[in-house]
Structures are given as structure tokens and as C-alpha cells.
Amino acid sequence: MASIMYNAILLFGAPGSGKGTQGKILGAIPGFYHSATGDLFRALDMNSDMGKMVKGYSSRGELVPDDFTIKLWTQHMAALVASKRLDPQSIMLLMDGVPRNPAQAKLLEPLVRVHRIIHLVCSDLDQMVQRMRLRAIKENRMDDADEKVIRHRFEVYEKETRPVLEHYTQDKIIRIEAGNSIMQVLQDILAALTPLKEAFDLTQEC
Ligand code: AMP
């Protein structure tokens, strides 16, 4: 059987830049599906060996190993397809939190056609730290509760994740100012994605 090829838009940016917030809203639009690796990891049983391993990395603000991450993501997507909750032909994925380094981008190449990269850019580090602190309380996230872990997450982003941008052709990357209000960021993303989404939906109707 030929392997599945997913169509996707990457939601890209530093921790606290709003990928999850925007992904959840956009994921409510028919034809989009929001998929966040962080959510997948948090849904694991934390008493299982897998859960304990993931918790070890995430509580230190480090990346979970690539092979495990991509395998978990691939299996999760395949299960959605098999149970008919997701039709890869007609759905545009909003990938949030993956790929997180160039090696993951390479592993995803045979599986994912990346149409656009929404790069949420926020120059105000303190604003993002503040967002993460609020999220730690609201969502009971240990990795965002500790200032030292938060700072380390930014270092990991700069060193390991940002180079992912070089993996794709620059005409696919759309920079959006992430320091603005949720509504403004949403409006900017919608303006950038509307022509692509409409063209993609038209190919489904033919
Ligand atoms: P997030 O919810 O995207 O901020 O992710 C929370 C934590 O989950 C990260 O700090 C990593 O430990 C782990 N994680 C999420 N996505 C990935 C990924 N693609 N690769 C490796 N680790 C990840």
C-alpha cells in the first residue's frame, strides 16, 4: 500500500508565540485539522515507561528524541485516518510543534507536503515568558512553571528549532507579528492563508 501523504501548514515559532492558541482556533475551520505534538505527549499515561521518558525530557525543557516523536506522530495520524476521523486527501493539517529540528523535517519529508510556514515572530521575550507563566497556571504545565526551564526552552528553540526554517524554500515562509492581540494575529494568518485554502478546497471539488 502506498504511504499516506499529508498536506500541511506549519505553525512555527518560539515557545509562547501563540502556535497552540491560533492552531486551536484555525482548527475549527472545516478542512483544517490542528495537530500538536506537545498535546500528544501530554496525553500519554505519565505512569507508563513512555510517559515517564517523555516527562523526563519535557520537564527539563529538552526535545524528546526524534525517532520516537515522529513514530508517535505518524501512528497517531494513521489511527485517525484508519478510524475515518481524518481524510488526508481533503484535510490541510496545521502542524504545531513539529518539526522541531532539521532531522525531524527530513524524517517528515516523505509523509508531509508543506504548503506554507506561518512563522510567528515576537521580539519581546518577556511577553512570551508572561504568556507561558499564565499557561502554566491555566493548563497545569510543569515545563512552563519554572523560569529556568522556560529560559532553556528558548535556548533549545534558537539552537535546534529555528534552523528548520532553512530546510524550506523561503517563498513558503510567512512572518506574522505574534506580539499583537489574538484577534490581530488571527486576522493576519487568515489573510495569508485564505488564497491557499480556497485553492486547495477547489482541487477537492473537481
Ligand atoms: P509544546 O507543547 O509544543 O511546547 O511542547 C512541550 C514539550 O514537548 C517540549 O518542550 C518537548 O519536550 C516536547 N515536544 C513537543 N513537540 C516535540 C517535537 N516535535 N520533538 C521533540 N520534542 C517535542
Boltz pocket constraint, residues with backbone or C-beta under 6 A from the ligand:
constraints:
  - pocket:
      binder: B
      contacts: [[A, 15], [A, 37], [A, 38], [A, 39], [A, 41], [A, 54], [A, 57], [A, 58], [A, 59], [A, 61], [A, 62], [A, 63], [A, 64], [A, 65], [A, 69], [A, 96], [A, 97], [A, 98], [A, 99], [A, 100], [A, 104], [A, 143], [A, 153]]
      max_distance: 6.0
